[in-house]
Amino acid sequence: MRTETTQVGTGRTVVRWRRERLVEVGFPPALAAQLAADARYDTHALIGLVEDGCPLDLAVRILAPLEDGP
């Protein structure tokens, strides 16, 4: 049996995976959901910083997307 995936379904799966990983390393669920939904954040880099002892809020600030120019 072959199952087709859709772009939308795959996107939800990725966001869910990202959220679950962030919660596993200590992010509060609401913040993890927000970060997971924003593809500009590098989930692996966030996890790496936290696992190396960086506080959650600082990890988010370090990896925050740069604002667009003027």
N, C-alpha and C positions, 0 to 999 in steps of 0.2 A: 504494500500500500504506500502510495506516495502522497505526501501532504505539501500543499503549496503554502508559502508564507507571503504575506503582503508587506509592503514597505512600512505601513502603519503598525502592523503587528510586530514586526522586527524592531521598530523604533521603541515601542513600549517595552519590549523584552530587554533592550539595551538599557533603558532608563531604570527599569526595575533592578537589573543586575548592578548598575552603578550605585543605586540607592542602598541596596543590601550590603554591598562591600563597604560603603561609607559608614553605615550603622555599625557594622562589625568592628570597625576600628575606633568607634566611640562618638561619632557625630550624632547629635540628637536627630530623631526621625524627620522632623520638619525641615531642618537645615539640610540633611542628607537628600531629601526629596527635591529641595530647591536647587542644590548643586548638581544633582544627577540630571535634572531636566535642562540644565544649561550646558550645552556641548562645548562652550568656551573654556570650561574647567577641565583640566586633565585629572581624571580620577586616580590614575596610577601615581601621579606626582603628589596629589593630596595625601593619599595613603602612605606613600614613602616618607613624606615629611612628618606625618603623625607617628608613624612607626619608629622614626628616628628621634622622637621626643618633642617635636614641635607642638606647641599648644594649638588646639583646633582653630581658634579665631585668627591666630597668626598665620597658619597654613593657608587659610582662605584669603587673607589679605595679600600674602606673598603671590598667590596664583590668580588673584583677581584679574579679570580681563581689563586691558587698558581702555580707557574712554576714547571715543572717537575724537579726532582733531577738532579744531575750532569751527 
